[in-house]
Amino acid sequence: MKIQKRVDFNLVGEAVEQEAFWNRIMGEHAKFVRGFLDPTEELLFDKAHRFGKEFDRLTIEAIYFFYCLF
């Protein structure tokens, strides 16, 4: 819409905002799926839990890396 209206915008900033939005959504999905797993399935539950934690860690690392560039 901004392009159609010929509004000036920061392409990198817009890309970072979109990335942050989708990373947050995907992280929420990972935790949501974990919530539906049977806790008695310990290996699967633990793997899903670790995936959610790793996703969060990588997201923070990416944000930090980006801000170090600029």
Secondary structure as UniProt FT lines:
FT   TURN            2..6
FT   HELIX           11..36
FT   TURN            39..40
FT   HELIX           42..69
//
